[in-house]
Amino acid sequence: MLIAGATVPAALWYWAADQTWAEPLPGGGIRVGITALGLKASGEIYMCRPKPVGSEVEQGRSLGVVELA
């Protein structure tokens, strides 16, 4: 899918307010990430400490801690 000149994978769920995405995985898991725009706006990532795999999470709530340099 192309939006405003950027390729956007249709299989991902986007949370535009925080420039993040989620990808449903087979078996019920979810993979999460940050959009290219979010990464560019944030600058260099110094440290990322996600919640443990298998943790229950809620939309709009924290998945961990990211420190920027």
PQR file with spaces between the fields and no chain letter, atoms N, CA, C, O and H, PARSE charges and radii, in Angstrom:
ATOM       1  N    MET     1       0.858   -1.158    0.000 -0.4000 1.5000
ATOM       2  CA   MET     1       0.000    0.000    0.000 -0.0000 2.0000
ATOM       3  C    MET     1       0.915    1.235    0.000  0.5500 1.7000
ATOM       4  O    MET     1       1.931    1.256    0.695 -0.5500 1.4000
ATOM       5  N    LEU     2       0.550    2.259   -0.782 -0.4000 1.5000
ATOM       6  CA   LEU     2       1.336    3.487   -0.872 -0.0000 2.0000
ATOM       7  C    LEU     2       0.524    4.639   -0.283  0.5500 1.7000
ATOM       8  O    LEU     2      -0.585    4.918   -0.738 -0.5500 1.4000
ATOM       9  H    LEU     2      -0.276    2.241   -1.346  0.4000 1.0000
ATOM      10  N    ILE     3       1.080    5.307    0.729 -0.4000 1.5000
ATOM      11  CA   ILE     3       0.415    6.445    1.369 -0.0000 2.0000
ATOM      12  C    ILE     3       1.389    7.613    1.387  0.5500 1.7000
ATOM      13  O    ILE     3       2.479    7.514    1.949 -0.5500 1.4000
ATOM      14  H    ILE     3       1.981    5.080    1.099  0.4000 1.0000
ATOM      15  N    ALA     4       0.992    8.719    0.769 -0.4000 1.5000
ATOM      16  CA   ALA     4       1.818    9.933    0.719 -0.0000 2.0000
ATOM      17  C    ALA     4       3.232    9.631    0.235  0.5500 1.7000
ATOM      18  O    ALA     4       4.200   10.199    0.741 -0.5500 1.4000
ATOM      19  H    ALA     4       0.106    8.799    0.313  0.4000 1.0000
ATOM      20  N    GLY     5       3.348    8.736   -0.745 -0.4000 1.5000
ATOM      21  CA   GLY     5       4.645    8.412   -1.322 -0.0000 2.0000
ATOM      22  C    GLY     5       5.464    7.410   -0.536  0.5500 1.7000
ATOM      23  O    GLY     5       6.590    7.102   -0.928 -0.5500 1.4000
ATOM      24  H    GLY     5       2.562    8.275   -1.155  0.4000 1.0000
ATOM      25  N    ALA     6       4.936    6.893    0.561 -0.4000 1.5000
ATOM      26  CA   ALA     6       5.670    5.926    1.388 -0.0000 2.0000
ATOM      27  C    ALA     6       4.996    4.559    1.294  0.5500 1.7000
ATOM      28  O    ALA     6       3.770    4.455    1.329 -0.5500 1.4000
ATOM      29  H    ALA     6       4.022    7.144    0.880  0.4000 1.0000
ATOM      30  N    THR     7       5.818    3.509    1.173 -0.4000 1.5000
ATOM      31  CA   THR     7       5.289    2.154    1.162 -0.0000 2.0000
ATOM      32  C    THR     7       4.903    1.764    2.580  0.5500 1.7000
ATOM      33  O    THR     7       5.719    1.849    3.498 -0.5500 1.4000
ATOM      34  H    THR     7       6.814    3.594    1.144  0.4000 1.0000
ATOM      35  N    VAL     8       3.661    1.338    2.757 -0.4000 1.5000
ATOM      36  CA   VAL     8       3.138    0.968    4.068 -0.0000 2.0000
ATOM      37  C    VAL     8       2.596   -0.458    3.970  0.5500 1.7000
ATOM      38  O    VAL     8       1.587   -0.681    3.301 -0.5500 1.4000
ATOM      39  H    VAL     8       2.998    1.269    2.011  0.4000 1.0000
ATOM      40  N    PRO     9       3.246   -1.433    4.626 -0.5600 1.5000
ATOM      41  CA   PRO     9       2.750   -2.809    4.566  0.2800 2.0000
ATOM      42  C    PRO     9       1.323   -2.910    5.113  0.5500 1.7000
ATOM      43  O    PRO     9       1.051   -2.484    6.235 -0.5500 1.4000
ATOM      44  N    ALA    10       0.424   -3.471    4.317 -0.4000 1.5000
ATOM      45  CA   ALA    10      -0.987   -3.560    4.700 -0.0000 2.0000
ATOM      46  C    ALA    10      -1.224   -4.527    5.852  0.5500 1.7000
ATOM      47  O    ALA    10      -2.247   -4.427    6.530 -0.5500 1.4000
ATOM      48  H    ALA    10       0.645   -3.817    3.405  0.4000 1.0000
ATOM      49  N    ALA    11      -0.304   -5.464    6.091 -0.4000 1.5000
ATOM      50  CA   ALA    11      -0.492   -6.472    7.142 -0.0000 2.0000
ATOM      51  C    ALA    11      -0.231   -5.919    8.544  0.5500 1.7000
ATOM      52  O    ALA    11      -0.503   -6.599    9.533 -0.5500 1.4000
ATOM      53  H    ALA    11       0.527   -5.546    5.540  0.4000 1.0000
ATOM      54  N    LEU    12       0.292   -4.700    8.641 -0.4000 1.5000
ATOM      55  CA   LEU    12       0.617   -4.124    9.951 -0.0000 2.0000
ATOM      56  C    LEU    12      -0.530   -3.264   10.462  0.5500 1.7000
ATOM      57  O    LEU    12      -1.272   -2.668    9.681 -0.5500 1.4000
ATOM      58  H    LEU    12       0.513   -4.147    7.837  0.4000 1.0000
ATOM      59  N    TRP    13      -0.666   -3.207   11.780 -0.4000 1.5000
ATOM      60  CA   TRP    13      -1.631   -2.318   12.431 -0.0000 2.0000
ATOM      61  C    TRP    13      -0.833   -1.122   12.946  0.5500 1.7000
ATOM      62  O    TRP    13       0.175   -1.301   13.630 -0.5500 1.4000
ATOM      63  H    TRP    13      -0.063   -3.691   12.414  0.4000 1.0000
ATOM      64  N    TYR    14      -1.271    0.087   12.629 -0.4000 1.5000
ATOM      65  CA   TYR    14      -0.512    1.288   12.985 -0.0000 2.0000
ATOM      66  C    TYR    14      -1.157    2.052   14.130  0.5500 1.7000
ATOM      67  O    TYR    14      -2.382    2.131   14.225 -0.5500 1.4000
ATOM      68  H    TYR    14      -2.090    0.233   12.074  0.4000 1.0000
ATOM      69  N    TRP    15      -0.318    2.618   15.005 -0.4000 1.5000
ATOM      70  CA   TRP    15      -0.726    3.505   16.093 -0.0000 2.0000
ATOM      71  C    TRP    15      -0.042    4.835   15.773  0.5500 1.7000
ATOM      72  O    TRP    15       1.054    5.116   16.257 -0.5500 1.4000
ATOM      73  H    TRP    15       0.677    2.554   14.928  0.4000 1.0000
ATOM      74  N    ALA    16      -0.712    5.649   14.947 -0.4000 1.5000
ATOM      75  CA   ALA    16      -0.105    6.857   14.397 -0.0000 2.0000
ATOM      76  C    ALA    16       0.339    7.852   15.459  0.5500 1.7000
ATOM      77  O    ALA    16       1.344    8.538   15.266 -0.5500 1.4000
ATOM      78  H    ALA    16      -1.603    5.421   14.554  0.4000 1.0000
ATOM      79  N    ALA    17      -0.374    7.952   16.566 -0.4000 1.5000
ATOM      80  CA   ALA    17      -0.035    8.924   17.612 -0.0000 2.0000
ATOM      81  C    ALA    17       1.375    8.711   18.152  0.5500 1.7000
ATOM      82  O    ALA    17       2.035    9.673   18.543 -0.5500 1.4000
ATOM      83  H    ALA    17      -1.189    7.395   16.722  0.4000 1.0000
ATOM      84  N    ASP    18       1.841    7.474   18.180 -0.4000 1.5000
ATOM      85  CA   ASP    18       3.175    7.171   18.711 -0.0000 2.0000
ATOM      86  C    ASP    18       4.137    6.652   17.648  0.5500 1.7000
ATOM      87  O    ASP    18       5.249    6.233   17.968 -0.5500 1.4000
ATOM      88  H    ASP    18       1.304    6.692   17.863  0.4000 1.0000
ATOM      89  N    GLN    19       3.710    6.677   16.370 -0.4000 1.5000
ATOM      90  CA   GLN    19       4.551    6.209   15.266 -0.0000 2.0000
ATOM      91  C    GLN    19       5.048    4.778   15.493  0.5500 1.7000
ATOM      92  O    GLN    19       6.226    4.486   15.288 -0.5500 1.4000
ATOM      93  H    GLN    19       2.806    7.017   16.110  0.4000 1.0000
ATOM      94  N    THR    20       4.161    3.905   15.911 -0.4000 1.5000
ATOM      95  CA   THR    20       4.501    2.504   16.145 -0.0000 2.0000
ATOM      96  C    THR    20       3.563    1.607   15.348  0.5500 1.7000
ATOM      97  O    THR    20       2.534    2.060   14.847 -0.5500 1.4000
ATOM      98  H    THR    20       3.204    4.142   16.078  0.4000 1.0000
ATOM      99  N    TRP    21       3.923    0.341   15.235 -0.4000 1.5000
ATOM     100  CA   TRP    21       3.094   -0.629   14.521 -0.0000 2.0000
ATOM     101  C    TRP    21       3.105   -1.961   15.262  0.5500 1.7000
ATOM     102  O    TRP    21       3.970   -2.226   16.096 -0.5500 1.4000
ATOM     103  H    TRP    21       4.759   -0.027   15.643  0.4000 1.0000
ATOM     104  N    ALA    22       2.116   -2.788   14.931 -0.4000 1.5000
ATOM     105  CA   ALA    22       2.024   -4.148   15.459 -0.0000 2.0000
ATOM     106  C    ALA    22       1.709   -5.078   14.296  0.5500 1.7000
ATOM     107  O    ALA    22       0.950   -4.724   13.394 -0.5500 1.4000
ATOM     108  H    ALA    22       1.413   -2.572   14.254  0.4000 1.0000
ATOM     109  N    GLU    23       2.296   -6.261   14.324 -0.4000 1.5000
ATOM     110  CA   GLU    23       2.054   -7.266   13.289 -0.0000 2.0000
ATOM     111  C    GLU    23       1.544   -8.541   13.945  0.5500 1.7000
ATOM     112  O    GLU    23       2.255   -9.156   14.740 -0.5500 1.4000
ATOM     113  H    GLU    23       2.913   -6.548   15.057  0.4000 1.0000
ATOM     114  N    PRO    24       0.313   -8.947   13.620 -0.5600 1.5000
ATOM     115  CA   PRO    24      -0.191  -10.205   14.172  0.2800 2.0000
ATOM     116  C    PRO    24       0.609  -11.379   13.604  0.5500 1.7000
ATOM     117  O    PRO    24       0.883  -11.421   12.405 -0.5500 1.4000
ATOM     118  N    LEU    25       0.977  -12.319   14.452 -0.4000 1.5000
ATOM     119  CA   LEU    25       1.759  -13.482   14.042 -0.0000 2.0000
ATOM     120  C    LEU    25       0.924  -14.752   14.162  0.5500 1.7000
ATOM     121  O    LEU    25      -0.023  -14.808   14.947 -0.5500 1.4000
ATOM     122  H    LEU    25       0.754  -12.284   15.426  0.4000 1.0000
ATOM     123  N    PRO    26       1.278  -15.770   13.381 -0.5600 1.5000
ATOM     124  CA   PRO    26       0.593  -17.051   13.536  0.2800 2.0000
ATOM     125  C    PRO    26       0.744  -17.540   14.979  0.5500 1.7000
ATOM     126  O    PRO    26       1.813  -17.396   15.572 -0.5500 1.4000
ATOM     127  N    GLY    27      -0.292  -18.101   15.531 -0.4000 1.5000
ATOM     128  CA   GLY    27      -0.238  -18.585   16.906 -0.0000 2.0000
ATOM     129  C    GLY    27      -0.686  -17.561   17.928  0.5500 1.7000
ATOM     130  O    GLY    27      -0.716  -17.855   19.123 -0.5500 1.4000
ATOM     131  H    GLY    27      -1.161  -18.217   15.049  0.4000 1.0000
ATOM     132  N    GLY    28      -1.040  -16.350   17.478 -0.4000 1.5000
ATOM     133  CA   GLY    28      -1.589  -15.359   18.390 -0.0000 2.0000
ATOM     134  C    GLY    28      -0.622  -14.331   18.932  0.5500 1.7000
ATOM     135  O    GLY    28      -1.045  -13.429   19.656 -0.5500 1.4000
ATOM     136  H    GLY    28      -1.016  -16.111   16.507  0.4000 1.0000
ATOM     137  N    GLY    29       0.658  -14.427   18.614 -0.4000 1.5000
ATOM     138  CA   GLY    29       1.627  -13.435   19.086 -0.0000 2.0000
ATOM     139  C    GLY    29       1.550  -12.151   18.274  0.5500 1.7000
ATOM     140  O    GLY    29       0.866  -12.082   17.254 -0.5500 1.4000
ATOM     141  H    GLY    29       1.002  -15.159   18.027  0.4000 1.0000
ATOM     142  N    ILE    30       2.255  -11.151   18.740 -0.4000 1.5000
ATOM     143  CA   ILE    30       2.315   -9.848   18.073 -0.0000 2.0000
ATOM     144  C    ILE    30       3.769   -9.391   18.040  0.5500 1.7000
ATOM     145  O    ILE    30       4.474   -9.482   19.045 -0.5500 1.4000
ATOM     146  H    ILE    30       2.811  -11.207   19.569  0.4000 1.0000
ATOM     147  N    ARG    31       4.219   -8.900   16.887 -0.4000 1.5000
ATOM     148  CA   ARG    31       5.543   -8.264   16.762 -0.0000 2.0000
ATOM     149  C    ARG    31       5.288   -6.768   16.693  0.5500 1.7000
ATOM     150  O    ARG    31       4.376   -6.334   15.989 -0.5500 1.4000
ATOM     151  H    ARG    31       3.647   -8.826   16.070  0.4000 1.0000
ATOM     152  N    VAL    32       6.075   -5.968   17.411 -0.4000 1.5000
ATOM     153  CA   VAL    32       5.884   -4.518   17.422 -0.0000 2.0000
ATOM     154  C    VAL    32       7.152   -3.820   16.955  0.5500 1.7000
ATOM     155  O    VAL    32       8.248   -4.377   17.017 -0.5500 1.4000
ATOM     156  H    VAL    32       6.816   -6.321   17.983  0.4000 1.0000
ATOM     157  N    GLY    33       6.980   -2.589   16.487 -0.4000 1.5000
ATOM     158  CA   GLY    33       8.126   -1.812   16.034 -0.0000 2.0000
ATOM     159  C    GLY    33       7.771   -0.344   15.934  0.5500 1.7000
ATOM     160  O    GLY    33       6.654    0.070   16.243 -0.5500 1.4000
ATOM     161  H    GLY    33       6.090   -2.136   16.437  0.4000 1.0000
ATOM     162  N    ILE    34       8.745    0.432   15.495 -0.4000 1.5000
ATOM     163  CA   ILE    34       8.572    1.870   15.322 -0.0000 2.0000
ATOM     164  C    ILE    34       8.660    2.181   13.830  0.5500 1.7000
ATOM     165  O    ILE    34       9.445    1.563   13.110 -0.5500 1.4000
ATOM     166  H    ILE    34       9.653    0.096   15.244  0.4000 1.0000
ATOM     167  N    THR    35       7.865    3.127   13.372 -0.4000 1.5000
ATOM     168  CA   THR    35       7.883    3.488   11.959 -0.0000 2.0000
ATOM     169  C    THR    35       9.192    4.202   11.616  0.5500 1.7000
ATOM     170  O    THR    35       9.900    4.680   12.503 -0.5500 1.4000
ATOM     171  H    THR    35       7.228    3.629   13.957  0.4000 1.0000
ATOM     172  N    ALA    36       9.500    4.266   10.325 -0.4000 1.5000
ATOM     173  CA   ALA    36      10.701    4.973    9.879 -0.0000 2.0000
ATOM     174  C    ALA    36      10.637    6.444   10.282  0.5500 1.7000
ATOM     175  O    ALA    36      11.646    7.020   10.690 -0.5500 1.4000
ATOM     176  H    ALA    36       8.925    3.878    9.606  0.4000 1.0000
ATOM     177  N    LEU    37       9.465    7.049   10.171 -0.4000 1.5000
ATOM     178  CA   LEU    37       9.304    8.446   10.576 -0.0000 2.0000
ATOM     179  C    LEU    37       9.539    8.608   12.072  0.5500 1.7000
ATOM     180  O    LEU    37      10.208    9.550   12.496 -0.5500 1.4000
ATOM     181  H    LEU    37       8.646    6.580    9.840  0.4000 1.0000
ATOM     182  N    GLY    38       8.995    7.699   12.871 -0.4000 1.5000
ATOM     183  CA   GLY    38       9.196    7.751   14.317 -0.0000 2.0000
ATOM     184  C    GLY    38      10.655    7.620   14.692  0.5500 1.7000
ATOM     185  O    GLY    38      11.138    8.315   15.587 -0.5500 1.4000
ATOM     186  H    GLY    38       8.451    6.934   12.527  0.4000 1.0000
ATOM     187  N    LEU    39      11.361    6.728   14.008 -0.4000 1.5000
ATOM     188  CA   LEU    39      12.786    6.536   14.278 -0.0000 2.0000
ATOM     189  C    LEU    39      13.584    7.774   13.898  0.5500 1.7000
ATOM     190  O    LEU    39      14.461    8.207   14.646 -0.5500 1.4000
ATOM     191  H    LEU    39      10.969    6.164   13.281  0.4000 1.0000
ATOM     192  N    LYS    40      13.282    8.342   12.740 -0.4000 1.5000
ATOM     193  CA   LYS    40      13.996    9.546   12.295 -0.0000 2.0000
ATOM     194  C    LYS    40      13.742   10.714   13.250  0.5500 1.7000
ATOM     195  O    LYS    40      14.662   11.470   13.563 -0.5500 1.4000
ATOM     196  H    LYS    40      12.570    7.991   12.132  0.4000 1.0000
ATOM     197  N    ALA    41      12.511   10.863   13.710 -0.4000 1.5000
ATOM     198  CA   ALA    41      12.166   11.955   14.623 -0.0000 2.0000
ATOM     199  C    ALA    41      12.780   11.762   16.006  0.5500 1.7000
ATOM     200  O    ALA    41      13.087   12.739   16.689 -0.5500 1.4000
ATOM     201  H    ALA    41      11.764   10.249   13.456  0.4000 1.0000
ATOM     202  N    SER    42      12.962   10.510   16.423 -0.4000 1.5000
ATOM     203  CA   SER    42      13.485   10.213   17.760 -0.0000 2.0000
ATOM     204  C    SER    42      14.988   10.375   17.859  0.5500 1.7000
ATOM     205  O    SER    42      15.505   10.715   18.923 -0.5500 1.4000
ATOM     206  H    SER    42      12.713    9.716   15.868  0.4000 1.0000
ATOM     207  N    GLY    43      15.691   10.137   16.774 -0.4000 1.5000
ATOM     208  CA   GLY    43      17.145   10.164   16.814 -0.0000 2.0000
ATOM     209  C    GLY    43      17.700    8.793   17.146  0.5500 1.7000
ATOM     210  O    GLY    43      17.030    7.781   16.940 -0.5500 1.4000
ATOM     211  H    GLY    43      15.270    9.860   15.910  0.4000 1.0000
ATOM     212  N    GLU    44      18.912    8.755   17.656 -0.4000 1.5000
ATOM     213  CA   GLU    44      19.600    7.495   17.929 -0.0000 2.0000
ATOM     214  C    GLU    44      19.043    6.814   19.179  0.5500 1.7000
ATOM     215  O    GLU    44      18.875    7.444   20.224 -0.5500 1.4000
ATOM     216  H    GLU    44      19.456    9.577   17.823  0.4000 1.0000
ATOM     217  N    ILE    45      18.762    5.522   19.052 -0.4000 1.5000
ATOM     218  CA   ILE    45      18.294    4.746   20.202 -0.0000 2.0000
ATOM     219  C    ILE    45      19.508    4.239   20.965  0.5500 1.7000
ATOM     220  O    ILE    45      20.370    3.567   20.397 -0.5500 1.4000
ATOM     221  H    ILE    45      18.898    5.011   18.204  0.4000 1.0000
ATOM     222  N    TYR    46      19.575    4.560   22.250 -0.4000 1.5000
ATOM     223  CA   TYR    46      20.687    4.165   23.112 -0.0000 2.0000
ATOM     224  C    TYR    46      20.426    2.804   23.749  0.5500 1.7000
ATOM     225  O    TYR    46      21.331    1.974   23.838 -0.5500 1.4000
ATOM     226  H    TYR    46      18.875    5.106   22.711  0.4000 1.0000
ATOM     227  N    MET    47      19.186    2.574   24.193 -0.4000 1.5000
ATOM     228  CA   MET    47      18.854    1.339   24.902 -0.0000 2.0000
ATOM     229  C    MET    47      17.370    1.044   24.714  0.5500 1.7000
ATOM     230  O    MET    47      16.544    1.956   24.680 -0.5500 1.4000
ATOM     231  H    MET    47      18.451    3.248   24.120  0.4000 1.0000
ATOM     232  N    CYS    48      17.044   -0.240   24.594 -0.4000 1.5000
ATOM     233  CA   CYS    48      15.655   -0.676   24.498 -0.0000 2.0000
ATOM     234  C    CYS    48      15.459   -1.845   25.448  0.5500 1.7000
ATOM     235  O    CYS    48      16.166   -2.849   25.361 -0.5500 1.4000
ATOM     236  H    CYS    48      17.715   -0.981   24.622  0.4000 1.0000
ATOM     237  N    ARG    49      14.493   -1.715   26.361 -0.4000 1.5000
ATOM     238  CA   ARG    49      14.215   -2.777   27.332 -0.0000 2.0000
ATOM     239  C    ARG    49      12.721   -3.116   27.250  0.5500 1.7000
ATOM     240  O    ARG    49      11.909   -2.521   27.959 -0.5500 1.4000
ATOM     241  H    ARG    49      13.919   -0.899   26.432  0.4000 1.0000
ATOM     242  N    PRO    50      12.358   -4.077   26.380 -0.5600 1.5000
ATOM     243  CA   PRO    50      10.946   -4.442   26.251  0.2800 2.0000
ATOM     244  C    PRO    50      10.469   -5.307   27.404  0.5500 1.7000
ATOM     245  O    PRO    50      11.273   -5.894   28.129 -0.5500 1.4000
ATOM     246  N    LYS    51       9.147   -5.381   27.568 -0.4000 1.5000
ATOM     247  CA   LYS    51       8.579   -6.333   28.518 -0.0000 2.0000
ATOM     248  C    LYS    51       8.910   -7.739   28.021  0.5500 1.7000
ATOM     249  O    LYS    51       9.140   -7.925   26.826 -0.5500 1.4000
ATOM     250  H    LYS    51       8.495   -4.905   26.979  0.4000 1.0000
ATOM     251  N    PRO    52       8.939   -8.722   28.903 -0.5600 1.5000
ATOM     252  CA   PRO    52       9.270  -10.088   28.495  0.2800 2.0000
ATOM     253  C    PRO    52       8.286  -10.638   27.453  0.5500 1.7000
ATOM     254  O    PRO    52       7.101  -10.306   27.464 -0.5500 1.4000
ATOM     255  N    VAL    53       8.799  -11.475   26.562 -0.4000 1.5000
ATOM     256  CA   VAL    53       7.958  -12.152   25.578 -0.0000 2.0000
ATOM     257  C    VAL    53       6.860  -12.903   26.318  0.5500 1.7000
ATOM     258  O    VAL    53       7.124  -13.568   27.319 -0.5500 1.4000
ATOM     259  H    VAL    53       9.762  -11.745   26.552  0.4000 1.0000
ATOM     260  N    GLY    54       5.645  -12.800   25.834 -0.4000 1.5000
ATOM     261  CA   GLY    54       4.512  -13.473   26.464 -0.0000 2.0000
ATOM     262  C    GLY    54       3.732  -12.592   27.419  0.5500 1.7000
ATOM     263  O    GLY    54       2.669  -12.991   27.896 -0.5500 1.4000
ATOM     264  H    GLY    54       5.430  -12.259   25.020  0.4000 1.0000
ATOM     265  N    SER    55       4.244  -11.383   27.713 -0.4000 1.5000
ATOM     266  CA   SER    55       3.528  -10.462   28.606 -0.0000 2.0000
ATOM     267  C    SER    55       2.228  -10.006   27.952  0.5500 1.7000
ATOM     268  O    SER    55       2.172   -9.800   26.739 -0.5500 1.4000
ATOM     269  H    SER    55       5.107  -11.059   27.325  0.4000 1.0000
ATOM     270  N    GLU    56       1.186   -9.851   28.763 -0.4000 1.5000
ATOM     271  CA   GLU    56      -0.057   -9.284   28.254 -0.0000 2.0000
ATOM     272  C    GLU    56       0.081   -7.769   28.209  0.5500 1.7000
ATOM     273  O    GLU    56       0.608   -7.155   29.137 -0.5500 1.4000
ATOM     274  H    GLU    56       1.232  -10.019   29.748  0.4000 1.0000
ATOM     275  N    VAL    57      -0.395   -7.175   27.125 -0.4000 1.5000
ATOM     276  CA   VAL    57      -0.320   -5.722   26.954 -0.0000 2.0000
ATOM     277  C    VAL    57      -1.671   -5.209   26.475  0.5500 1.7000
ATOM     278  O    VAL    57      -2.503   -5.967   25.979 -0.5500 1.4000
ATOM     279  H    VAL    57      -0.824   -7.673   26.371  0.4000 1.0000
ATOM     280  N    GLU    58      -1.870   -3.896   26.636 -0.4000 1.5000
ATOM     281  CA   GLU    58      -3.093   -3.245   26.186 -0.0000 2.0000
ATOM     282  C    GLU    58      -2.741   -2.150   25.193  0.5500 1.7000
ATOM     283  O    GLU    58      -1.704   -1.498   25.316 -0.5500 1.4000
ATOM     284  H    GLU    58      -1.194   -3.280   27.039  0.4000 1.0000
ATOM     285  N    GLN    59      -3.609   -1.952   24.206 -0.4000 1.5000
ATOM     286  CA   GLN    59      -3.396   -0.912   23.214 -0.0000 2.0000
ATOM     287  C    GLN    59      -3.219    0.436   23.907  0.5500 1.7000
ATOM     288  O    GLN    59      -3.988    0.795   24.798 -0.5500 1.4000
ATOM     289  H    GLN    59      -4.451   -2.482   24.106  0.4000 1.0000
ATOM     290  N    GLY    60      -2.196    1.175   23.484 -0.4000 1.5000
ATOM     291  CA   GLY    60      -1.931    2.493   24.036 -0.0000 2.0000
ATOM     292  C    GLY    60      -1.125    2.497   25.322  0.5500 1.7000
ATOM     293  O    GLY    60      -0.786    3.563   25.834 -0.5500 1.4000
ATOM     294  H    GLY    60      -1.572    0.884   22.760  0.4000 1.0000
ATOM     295  N    ARG    61      -0.810    1.314   25.856 -0.4000 1.5000
ATOM     296  CA   ARG    61      -0.036    1.204   27.102 -0.0000 2.0000
ATOM     297  C    ARG    61       1.417    0.860   26.766  0.5500 1.7000
ATOM     298  O    ARG    61       1.714    0.439   25.648 -0.5500 1.4000
ATOM     299  H    ARG    61      -1.086    0.447   25.440  0.4000 1.0000
ATOM     300  N    SER    62       2.305    1.038   27.716 -0.4000 1.5000
ATOM     301  CA   SER    62       3.733    0.803   27.533 -0.0000 2.0000
ATOM     302  C    SER    62       4.046   -0.671   27.271  0.5500 1.7000
ATOM     303  O    SER    62       3.458   -1.568   27.876 -0.5500 1.4000
ATOM     304  H    SER    62       2.064    1.380   28.625  0.4000 1.0000
ATOM     305  N    LEU    63       4.988   -0.892   26.352 -0.4000 1.5000
ATOM     306  CA   LEU    63       5.513   -2.233   26.076 -0.0000 2.0000
ATOM     307  C    LEU    63       6.925   -2.384   26.608  0.5500 1.7000
ATOM     308  O    LEU    63       7.511   -3.464   26.534 -0.5500 1.4000
ATOM     309  H    LEU    63       5.465   -0.163   25.861  0.4000 1.0000
ATOM     310  N    GLY    64       7.466   -1.311   27.140 -0.4000 1.5000
ATOM     311  CA   GLY    64       8.833   -1.335   27.634 -0.0000 2.0000
ATOM     312  C    GLY    64       9.379    0.082   27.719  0.5500 1.7000
ATOM     313  O    GLY    64       8.627    1.056   27.755 -0.5500 1.4000
ATOM     314  H    GLY    64       6.989   -0.434   27.201  0.4000 1.0000
ATOM     315  N    VAL    65      10.711    0.174   27.751 -0.4000 1.5000
ATOM     316  CA   VAL    65      11.394    1.460   27.890 -0.0000 2.0000
ATOM     317  C    VAL    65      12.409    1.614   26.770  0.5500 1.7000
ATOM     318  O    VAL    65      13.150    0.679   26.465 -0.5500 1.4000
ATOM     319  H    VAL    65      11.322   -0.618   27.722  0.4000 1.0000
ATOM     320  N    VAL    66      12.446    2.793   26.156 -0.4000 1.5000
ATOM     321  CA   VAL    66      13.445    3.122   25.137 -0.0000 2.0000
ATOM     322  C    VAL    66      14.130    4.406   25.576  0.5500 1.7000
ATOM     323  O    VAL    66      13.468    5.396   25.888 -0.5500 1.4000
ATOM     324  H    VAL    66      11.844    3.553   26.404  0.4000 1.0000
ATOM     325  N    GLU    67      15.473    4.388   25.599 -0.4000 1.5000
ATOM     326  CA   GLU    67      16.241    5.599   25.914 -0.0000 2.0000
ATOM     327  C    GLU    67      16.907    6.092   24.641  0.5500 1.7000
ATOM     328  O    GLU    67      17.480    5.313   23.879 -0.5500 1.4000
ATOM     329  H    GLU    67      16.011    3.584   25.346  0.4000 1.0000
ATOM     330  N    LEU    68      16.823    7.396   24.424 -0.4000 1.5000
ATOM     331  CA   LEU    68      17.406    8.009   23.243 -0.0000 2.0000
ATOM     332  C    LEU    68      18.697    8.717   23.604  0.5500 1.7000
ATOM     333  O    LEU    68      18.826    9.288   24.687 -0.5500 1.4000
ATOM     334  H    LEU    68      16.358    8.029   25.043  0.4000 1.0000
ATOM     335  N    ALA    69      19.657    8.673   22.680 -0.4000 1.5000
ATOM     336  CA   ALA    69      20.951    9.326   22.915 -0.0000 2.0000
ATOM     337  C    ALA    69      20.866   10.803   22.603  0.5500 1.7000
ATOM     338  O    ALA    69      21.857   11.521   22.740 -0.5500 1.4000
ATOM     339  H    ALA    69      19.552    8.210   21.801  0.4000 1.0000
